[in-house]
Amino acid sequence: MVLDKFYKQALLIRRTEDTFLELFSQGKMNGTVHTCNGQEFSAIAFSNALKQGDFVYSNHRCHGHYIAHTNDVEGLISELMGKNSGTCGGIGSSQHLCNEDFYSNGIQGGILPVAAGMACANKFKKNDQIGLVFIGDGTLGQGVVYETFNLVSLLGLPLLIVCEDNGYAQSTSQKNNLAGNILARAEAFGIKTFHSNTWDIEKLFDNAKESIEYVREDCKPAFHLVNTYRLNHHSKSDDNRCENEVNDFVKKDPLNIYKNNHKASFEKMLLSVDSRISKIVESSDREKEQAPSDYVKDTAEAENYHNFIPLEMLAERVVNRINYFFDVTINQDKSVIFLGEDVLSPYGGAFKVAKNLSEKYPENVISTPISEQAITGLSNGLALSGFKPYLEIMFGDFITLSMDQIINHASKFHHMYNKKVECPIVIRTPMGGGRGYGPTHSQTLDKILAGIDNVKLIALNSFVDPYIIYKEIYNNEKHPVIVVENKIDYGKVVGEKELQNYSLVRSSEGYPLVKCSPISIEPTLTIVSYGGIASEVFEVLIDVFVETELLPELIVLSKICPLDLHAVCESVEKTRNIIVVEEGSLEFGIGAEIISSVLEMIGTNNIDMVHRIGALPVPIPSSRTLEEYVLPNKSILEKIVRKVNI
């Protein structure tokens, strides 16, 4: 028998959401709201069966899930009213909530692999805790859902996926956008399925408990389909469903049936619920919104004034030093997880960074399917749960498939949830051409990655020991980092550089920049580069002087975003000339950002010449002649001479 307290909880959810709609009409709320009127018992049944410490990940229609799991009506109302006292300081509002073990995000499909990662963390911790993620039937059109079905089944993760099927994806009827059988989709991946509805609520409560116990006891995923119906419009006022259809479901709604059959009890509940909500609204109305200075205070990084030391010359290749970092670090810290496609021994990844790691640390190396978005989400969930995931994307070109997880999840978690969480995911990937791999395996996409707020972008080079850089990330980074590794640099010996009449030094901070400067004469040209192409620039420095009579100083950056250009400006103030060389295409590129920043910092009157050198804006061909024509790597000298002589 379903107890009265659950009807009161359902009424609390419904009246809270009714209040939201009223407050929007009064202009006291900003943004949007998606109510779950009619679906409340789904949230209550599952939350009632969970244990303390189990997590819930919800979607844009999350208020019912939130109240059922946390009972934090005060924080929810204040949040939607934009107040600093809200559960996320008014930042996340209706769709983006975080309170201890409850999370939500408006990107429905994308929440699934994040929840999988958090369930994976529970499995690593062996804490008998499980996770529950709510999705809607409309989410089943997204590919990442099936990537995640495969992952959770393959890895045996303790995650219950609850699909609330209300028959509509926003305004579109399910018959117009969903083919086949919903349960068969999960069953195809070997996932046990359960089926309930919100009109037979006693069975719903029993089945919810059964599915949760299955996940906990068997440490396997399950899929629970709940047929339901939302009585309100999708959002605030956008309903075009048949009025008779809606009215039919209003009549069979359990809360309305209870209201008609237990009028005295219902009126008593309604009085209590409305009194509580009214007091919360009155109190929240007096609260203040978060100050802008509090919200943005930790986003900027101070520039470094560099202390330079001699460049180390190591007798080891770049790829071996990266591998050595993981060998040492995983041995010392079992929270470090290495993930990627084909990374198990004896293969060890496409470029052998993972060589022997899975043999030494089998519990810390996860070989994944070809599912870039899902494995990035899995890594996000691990990061939110206190682990340090290092995800290998086999080729840099494929990182485009991870962009939703990077942009709408990893980069936003910290601020969206009012700095309650950290997401120290590290994504490593090889970039660059020169190996004849063709248009989809040779791109340098740094300029796309550098535009993502709250994500640090690092580019390795063969001047600096990558162990130093990865150690800095491990020790100090609490937020997402993308590390670009150059394919050709993998085989180069670290620091094996020497040039007559030039000194080679690096800065002593964790993301060193390298300066290659003439020893006894002041330079007259500043060249800035980064990544694999920086070695090519280094090789032509003397020839640049011979051909142009400008004596170059080369500065090689490793931290690309956020940029630290103090040393570059210091050089340009002496030379008055700057050329930036990058392997990616020029338009809207890294070089443009460097030059515009330098111009702002030292003033246009202090610079005589600025130029950019980069790839042509076309797909990179496989044939050697065409590849060399499109990429700047083999024609750097020619291009510099041409630019100087313009």
C-alpha positions in Angstrom: 0.0 0.0 0.0 1.3 3.5 -1.0 1.4 5.6 2.2 -0.2 9.0 2.5 3.3 10.5 3.0 4.1 9.7 -0.6 0.9 11.5 -1.8 1.9 14.5 0.3 5.4 14.3 -1.3 3.8 14.2 -4.8 1.6 17.2 -3.9 4.7 19.1 -2.6 6.4 18.6 -6.0 3.3 19.6 -7.9 2.6 22.7 -5.9 6.2 23.7 -6.0 6.2 23.6 -9.8 2.8 25.3 -9.9 4.4 28.1 -7.9 7.3 28.3 -10.4 4.8 29.0 -13.2 3.1 31.6 -11.1 6.4 33.3 -10.2 7.4 33.4 -13.9 4.1 35.1 -14.8 4.9 37.7 -12.1 8.4 38.3 -13.5 10.1 36.9 -10.4 12.0 34.1 -12.2 14.4 34.2 -15.1 14.9 31.6 -17.9 12.7 28.6 -18.2 11.1 25.8 -16.3 10.1 22.2 -17.2 7.5 20.8 -14.9 6.8 17.1 -14.2 3.1 17.4 -13.2 1.7 13.9 -13.6 5.1 12.2 -13.4 5.8 12.8 -9.7 5.4 9.2 -8.5 8.2 8.0 -10.7 10.7 10.3 -8.8 9.3 9.2 -5.4 9.2 5.5 -6.1 12.9 5.3 -7.1 14.2 7.8 -4.6 12.4 5.9 -1.8 14.3 2.7 -2.7 17.8 4.2 -2.8 20.2 4.2 0.1 22.2 7.0 1.5 25.2 7.6 -0.7 23.6 6.4 -3.9 23.6 9.2 -6.5 20.9 10.5 -8.8 21.6 12.2 -12.1 18.7 13.9 -13.7 17.8 16.0 -16.7 16.0 19.2 -17.7 12.8 18.0 -16.0 14.5 17.5 -12.7 12.5 19.2 -10.0 10.5 16.1 -8.9 13.6 14.0 -8.8 15.4 16.7 -6.8 12.7 17.2 -4.2 12.1 13.4 -3.9 15.8 12.8 -3.3 16.8 15.8 -1.2 13.6 17.4 0.2 15.4 20.7 -0.3 12.5 22.8 -1.5 14.1 25.9 0.0 17.2 25.5 -2.0 15.3 24.7 -5.2 12.9 27.7 -5.0 15.7 30.1 -4.1 17.8 28.7 -7.0 15.0 29.3 -9.6 14.5 32.8 -8.2 18.2 33.4 -8.9 19.2 33.9 -5.3 22.6 33.4 -3.8 21.0 31.1 -1.2 19.8 28.7 -3.9 21.3 25.2 -4.2 23.7 26.5 -6.9 23.7 30.2 -6.0 21.2 31.0 -8.7 23.7 30.0 -11.5 22.2 26.7 -12.6 18.5 27.5 -12.2 15.9 25.0 -13.3 18.0 22.5 -15.2 21.4 22.5 -13.5 21.3 21.4 -9.9 23.9 19.9 -7.6 23.3 19.0 -4.0 25.7 16.4 -2.5 24.8 13.2 -4.4 22.2 14.8 -6.8 23.2 16.3 -10.2 21.3 17.4 -13.2 22.1 18.9 -16.6 19.8 20.0 -19.4 21.8 18.0 -22.0 19.8 14.8 -21.8 21.9 12.3 -23.7 25.2 13.6 -22.4 24.3 13.0 -18.8 24.2 9.2 -19.4 28.0 8.6 -19.8 28.7 11.0 -16.9 26.5 9.0 -14.7 28.2 5.8 -16.0 31.5 7.3 -14.9 30.2 8.0 -11.4 28.9 4.4 -11.3 32.3 3.2 -12.4 33.9 5.2 -9.5 31.6 3.4 -7.1 32.7 0.1 -8.5 36.3 1.0 -8.1 35.6 2.1 -4.5 33.7 -1.1 -3.8 31.3 0.9 -1.5 28.1 -0.9 -2.4 26.6 2.3 -3.7 24.8 2.6 -7.0 23.7 5.3 -9.3 20.4 6.2 -11.0 20.1 8.3 -14.1 16.8 9.6 -15.4 16.3 10.1 -19.1 13.3 10.8 -21.3 12.0 8.8 -24.2 13.1 11.7 -26.5 16.7 11.0 -25.5 16.6 7.6 -27.2 17.3 9.4 -30.5 20.9 10.2 -29.4 23.8 8.0 -30.3 25.7 8.6 -27.1 22.8 6.7 -25.3 23.8 3.5 -27.2 27.5 4.1 -26.7 26.8 4.2 -23.0 24.5 1.2 -23.1 27.5 -0.7 -24.5 29.9 0.7 -22.0 27.9 0.0 -18.9 27.1 -3.5 -20.0 30.7 -4.2 -21.0 32.2 -2.8 -17.8 29.5 -4.2 -15.5 28.6 -0.9 -13.9 26.1 -0.5 -11.0 23.8 2.0 -12.8 20.1 2.0 -13.2 18.8 3.9 -16.2 15.3 5.1 -15.8 13.5 6.1 -18.9 10.4 8.2 -18.2 8.3 7.7 -21.4 5.7 10.4 -21.5 5.0 10.0 -25.2 6.4 13.3 -26.3 9.8 14.8 -27.1 9.0 18.4 -26.4 6.0 18.9 -28.7 6.6 15.9 -31.0 4.7 12.7 -30.5 6.7 9.6 -30.0 5.1 8.0 -33.1 6.8 10.6 -35.2 10.4 10.3 -33.9 11.0 6.9 -32.4 11.1 3.6 -34.2 11.1 0.1 -32.7 10.7 -1.2 -29.2 12.2 0.8 -26.3 13.0 -2.2 -24.1 14.5 -4.1 -27.0 17.1 -1.3 -27.3 18.6 -2.0 -23.8 18.1 -5.7 -24.1 20.2 -5.8 -27.3 23.2 -4.8 -25.1 22.5 -7.6 -22.6 21.0 -5.1 -20.0 18.2 -6.5 -17.8 15.0 -4.5 -18.2 12.0 -3.6 -16.1 8.7 -2.0 -17.0 6.3 0.1 -14.9 3.9 3.0 -15.2 2.8 5.9 -12.9 -0.9 4.9 -12.8 -0.3 1.6 -11.0 1.8 3.1 -8.3 1.9 0.2 -5.9 3.5 -1.9 -8.7 5.7 1.0 -9.6 7.1 1.2 -6.0 7.6 -2.6 -6.0 9.3 -2.7 -9.4 11.5 0.3 -8.5 12.8 -1.4 -5.5 13.3 -4.6 -7.4 15.4 -3.0 -10.2 17.5 -1.1 -7.7 18.2 -4.2 -5.6 19.2 -6.0 -8.8 21.8 -3.3 -9.7 23.1 -3.3 -6.2 23.3 -7.0 -5.6 24.5 -8.1 -9.1 26.7 -5.0 -9.7 25.3 -4.8 -13.2 23.3 -2.1 -15.1 19.6 -2.2 -15.6 17.1 -0.3 -17.7 13.7 0.6 -16.2 11.0 1.9 -18.5 8.3 4.0 -16.8 5.3 4.9 -18.9 3.9 8.2 -17.7 2.3 11.4 -18.9 3.1 15.1 -18.2 -0.1 17.1 -17.6 1.5 20.4 -18.3 3.1 21.8 -21.4 6.8 21.0 -22.2 8.1 24.3 -20.8 6.2 27.4 -19.7 3.6 27.8 -22.4 4.2 25.6 -25.5 1.6 22.9 -25.6 -0.2 21.9 -28.8 -1.4 18.4 -27.7 -5.0 17.4 -28.1 -7.0 18.8 -25.2 -9.1 15.7 -24.9 -6.0 13.6 -24.7 -4.6 15.7 -21.8 -8.0 15.6 -20.0 -8.1 11.8 -20.2 -4.8 11.6 -18.3 -5.9 14.3 -15.8 -8.7 12.0 -14.8 -6.4 9.0 -14.3 -3.7 10.9 -12.5 -3.1 9.2 -9.1 -2.9 12.5 -7.3 -6.2 13.7 -8.7 -7.8 10.4 -7.9 -6.5 10.7 -4.3 -7.9 14.2 -4.2 -11.4 13.1 -5.2 -11.4 10.0 -2.9 -9.8 11.6 0.2 -10.9 15.2 0.2 -10.4 15.9 3.8 -6.9 14.4 3.9 -6.0 16.1 0.6 -7.1 19.5 1.8 -5.1 19.1 5.0 -2.0 18.2 2.9 -2.6 21.1 0.5 -2.8 23.6 3.4 0.5 22.3 4.9 2.3 22.1 1.6 1.2 25.6 0.4 2.1 27.1 3.8 5.6 25.7 3.5 6.0 26.9 -0.1 4.6 30.4 0.7 7.1 30.9 3.5 10.0 29.8 1.3 9.0 32.2 -1.5 8.5 35.1 0.9 12.0 34.4 2.4 13.7 33.9 -1.0 12.2 37.1 -2.3 14.2 39.0 0.3 17.4 37.3 -0.6 20.1 38.8 -2.8 21.6 37.5 -6.0 25.2 36.4 -6.1 27.7 39.2 -6.7 29.5 39.2 -10.1 32.8 39.4 -8.3 32.1 36.1 -6.4 31.1 34.3 -9.6 34.1 35.2 -11.7 36.8 35.7 -9.1 38.8 32.5 -9.9 38.6 32.5 -13.7 41.7 34.6 -14.5 45.3 33.5 -14.2 48.1 35.8 -13.4 51.0 36.0 -15.9 54.3 34.7 -14.9 57.6 36.6 -14.8 59.8 33.8 -15.9 63.0 32.5 -14.3 65.0 30.7 -17.0 67.2 27.7 -16.6 69.3 25.7 -19.1 67.4 23.3 -21.3 67.8 19.7 -20.2 69.2 17.2 -22.8 67.7 13.8 -22.2 68.7 10.6 -24.0 65.1 9.5 -24.1 62.3 9.8 -26.7 59.2 11.9 -26.0 56.9 8.9 -26.1 58.9 7.0 -23.5 58.9 10.0 -21.1 55.1 10.2 -21.3 54.9 6.5 -20.7 57.3 6.9 -17.7 55.0 9.5 -16.2 52.1 7.1 -16.1 54.2 4.2 -14.9 55.5 6.2 -11.9 52.2 8.0 -11.2 49.9 5.1 -11.3 52.3 3.1 -9.1 52.0 5.9 -6.5 48.4 6.9 -6.8 45.6 4.4 -7.6 43.1 7.1 -8.3 44.9 7.7 -11.6 43.0 5.9 -14.4 44.3 5.6 -17.9 41.5 5.2 -20.5 41.5 4.8 -24.3 40.9 2.7 -27.3 43.3 -0.2 -28.0 45.5 0.7 -25.0 45.8 -2.8 -23.5 49.1 -4.7 -23.8 50.7 -5.9 -26.0 49.4 -3.2 -28.4 49.6 -0.3 -25.9 47.8 2.3 -28.0 48.2 3.6 -31.5 51.4 5.4 -30.6 52.5 3.1 -27.7 52.1 5.6 -24.9 50.4 2.9 -22.9 53.1 0.3 -23.4 53.0 -2.3 -20.6 50.7 -0.2 -18.4 47.8 -2.7 -18.4 50.2 -5.5 -17.5 51.5 -3.6 -14.5 48.3 -1.9 -13.4 45.3 -3.9 -14.8 42.8 -2.2 -12.5 43.9 1.3 -13.6 43.9 0.9 -17.3 40.5 0.7 -19.1 40.5 -0.3 -22.8 37.4 1.3 -24.3 35.2 0.8 -27.4 35.3 3.3 -30.2 33.0 5.7 -28.5 34.7 9.0 -28.1 31.7 10.9 -26.6 30.8 8.2 -24.2 34.3 7.5 -22.9 34.8 11.3 -22.4 31.6 11.3 -20.4 32.8 8.3 -18.5 36.0 10.2 -17.7 34.0 13.2 -16.6 32.0 11.1 -14.1 35.2 9.5 -12.7 36.7 13.0 -12.3 33.6 14.3 -10.5 33.9 11.3 -8.1 37.5 12.0 -7.0 39.5 10.0 -9.5 42.1 11.4 -11.9 41.2 10.1 -15.4 43.7 10.5 -18.3 41.8 9.8 -21.5 43.6 9.1 -24.7 41.8 10.1 -27.9 43.5 8.0 -30.5 43.8 10.8 -33.1 43.3 14.5 -32.5 40.8 14.6 -35.4 38.5 12.4 -33.3 38.2 14.8 -30.5 35.4 16.5 -32.4 33.3 13.5 -31.4 33.9 14.4 -27.7 33.0 18.1 -27.9 29.6 17.9 -26.2 31.2 16.3 -23.2 34.0 18.9 -23.2 31.9 22.0 -23.8 28.5 21.2 -22.2 29.8 19.2 -19.2 33.5 19.2 -18.2 34.0 22.9 -18.8 30.8 23.9 -17.0 30.5 21.7 -14.0 32.6 23.8 -11.6 30.9 27.1 -12.2 27.4 25.7 -13.1 27.3 24.0 -9.7 28.5 27.1 -7.9 32.0 25.7 -7.4 30.8 22.7 -5.4 32.6 20.2 -7.6 35.8 19.9 -9.5 36.4 18.0 -12.8 40.1 17.2 -13.2 39.7 15.3 -16.5 42.9 15.2 -18.7 42.4 14.5 -22.4 45.5 13.5 -24.3 45.6 13.3 -28.1 48.1 13.3 -30.9 47.8 16.0 -33.6 49.5 17.0 -36.7 50.3 15.9 -40.2 53.5 14.9 -42.0 52.8 11.2 -42.0 50.6 10.9 -45.0 47.5 9.9 -43.0 45.2 12.1 -45.0 42.3 14.5 -44.4 40.7 12.9 -41.2 43.9 11.8 -39.4 46.3 14.8 -39.9 44.5 17.9 -38.7 45.8 20.3 -36.1 42.6 21.5 -34.3 44.2 23.6 -31.6 42.3 26.7 -32.5 39.0 25.0 -31.9 40.1 23.6 -28.5 41.6 26.9 -27.4 38.2 28.6 -27.6 36.7 26.5 -24.8 36.3 28.5 -21.6 37.5 26.9 -18.4 39.6 24.3 -20.3 43.4 24.5 -20.2 45.1 23.7 -23.5 48.7 22.4 -23.4 50.9 21.6 -26.4 53.9 19.3 -25.9 57.1 19.8 -27.9 60.4 18.0 -28.1 62.3 20.7 -26.4 60.8 20.1 -23.0 60.5 16.9 -21.0 56.8 16.0 -21.1 57.2 14.4 -17.7 57.6 17.9 -16.2 54.3 19.0 -17.8 52.3 16.0 -16.9 53.6 16.3 -13.3 52.4 19.9 -13.2 48.9 18.8 -14.4 48.8 16.0 -11.8 49.9 18.2 -8.9 48.0 21.3 -9.6 45.1 21.1 -12.0 41.6 20.7 -10.6 39.8 21.5 -13.9 39.8 20.1 -17.4 43.0 20.0 -19.4 43.6 19.0 -23.0 47.1 18.0 -23.9 48.1 18.0 -27.6 50.9 15.7 -28.4 52.6 15.8 -31.8 52.8 12.5 -33.8 56.2 13.1 -35.2 57.6 14.4 -31.9 56.8 11.1 -30.2 60.0 9.6 -31.8 62.2 12.6 -31.1 64.8 12.7 -28.3 63.8 15.2 -25.6 65.9 18.4 -25.7 68.3 17.2 -28.4 68.7 20.7 -29.7 71.9 22.7 -30.4 72.5 25.8 -32.5 75.8 27.6 -32.9 75.9 31.1 -31.3 72.5 30.5 -29.7 71.5 29.7 -26.1 68.6 27.4 -25.2 66.8 27.9 -22.0 63.4 27.1 -20.6 61.3 28.8 -17.9 61.2 27.0 -14.6 57.4 26.8 -14.1 55.3 23.7 -14.6 54.4 24.7 -18.2 57.8 25.8 -19.5 58.3 28.1 -22.4 61.6 27.8 -24.3 63.7 30.7 -25.5 66.3 30.2 -28.2 68.2 33.4 -28.3 71.4 34.7 -30.1 74.2 34.8 -27.5 76.1 38.0 -28.2 73.8 40.1 -30.4 70.3 41.5 -29.7 67.6 39.8 -31.8 65.7 41.8 -34.4 62.9 39.4 -35.0 60.6 37.5 -32.6 59.3 34.1 -33.8 56.7 32.4 -31.7 55.7 28.8 -32.2 54.5 25.8 -30.3 54.0 22.0 -30.7 55.7 19.8 -33.2 56.3 22.5 -35.8 58.5 24.5 -33.3 61.3 22.0 -34.0 61.0 22.8 -37.7 61.2 26.5 -37.0 64.3 25.9 -34.8 66.0 24.2 -37.8 65.8 27.3 -40.0 66.8 30.1 -37.6 70.2 30.6 -39.1 68.8 30.5 -42.6 66.3 33.2 -41.7 69.1 35.5 -40.7 71.0 34.8 -43.9 68.0 35.4 -46.1 66.4 38.4 -44.3 69.2 39.9 -42.3 66.8 39.8 -39.3 68.3 38.0 -36.3 65.5 35.8 -34.9 64.7 34.8 -31.3 62.5 31.8 -31.0 59.9 31.4 -28.2 58.2 28.1 -27.9 55.0 28.0 -25.8 53.6 25.0 -24.1 50.6 26.6 -22.4 48.3 27.7 -25.2 45.2 28.6 -23.3 45.2 30.7 -21.2 48.1 32.4 -22.9 51.0 33.8 -20.9 52.7 36.3 -23.3 55.0 38.2 -20.9 58.1 36.7 -22.4 56.8 37.3 -25.9 56.1 40.9 -25.2 59.5 41.4 -23.7 61.1 40.1 -26.8 58.9 42.1 -29.2 59.6 45.3 -27.3 63.2 44.7 -28.3 62.7 43.4 -31.9 59.6 45.3 -32.9 58.9 42.4 -35.3 56.8 39.3 -34.7 56.0 36.2 -36.7 53.9 33.4 -35.4 54.2 29.9 -36.9 51.5 27.2 -36.3 50.6 24.0 -38.0 46.9 24.6 -38.0 45.2 26.8 -40.6 45.5 30.6 -40.2 42.0 32.0 -40.1 40.8 32.6 -36.5 43.9 30.7 -35.3 46.3 30.7 -32.4 48.6 33.0 -34.2 45.9 35.6 -34.6 45.2 35.5 -30.9 48.9 35.8 -29.9 49.4 38.8 -32.2 46.3 40.7 -31.2 47.1 40.2 -27.5 50.7 41.4 -28.0 49.4 44.5 -29.9 47.0 45.2 -27.0 49.7 44.7 -24.4 52.6 46.8 -25.9 50.7 49.1 -28.3 50.6 49.2 -32.1 53.1 52.0 -32.2 55.8 49.8 -30.8 55.6 47.1 -33.6 56.8 47.4 -37.1 55.9 44.0 -38.6 53.4 41.3 -37.7 52.8 38.1 -39.7 51.2 34.7 -39.3 52.3 31.4 -40.9 50.1 28.3 -41.0 48.5 25.7 -43.0 46.2 26.3 -46.0 42.4 26.2 -45.2 41.8 22.9 -47.0 41.7 19.2 -45.9 45.2 17.8 -45.6 45.9 15.4 -48.5 47.7 12.1 -48.2 50.1 12.4 -51.1 53.5 13.7 -50.1 53.7 16.6 -52.6 50.3 17.9 -51.8 50.7 17.4 -48.0 53.9 19.4 -48.0 52.2 22.1 -50.1 49.3 22.5 -47.7 51.2 22.3 -44.4 53.8 24.9 -43.6 56.3 22.5 -42.0 58.6 22.1 -45.0 58.3 25.7 -46.3 58.8 27.7 -43.1 61.9 29.5 -44.4 60.4 30.3 -47.7 57.2 31.7 -46.0 59.2 33.8 -43.5 61.3 35.3 -46.2 58.3 36.1 -48.3 56.5 37.7 -45.4 59.5 39.8 -44.4 60.0 41.0 -48.0 56.4 42.1 -48.5 
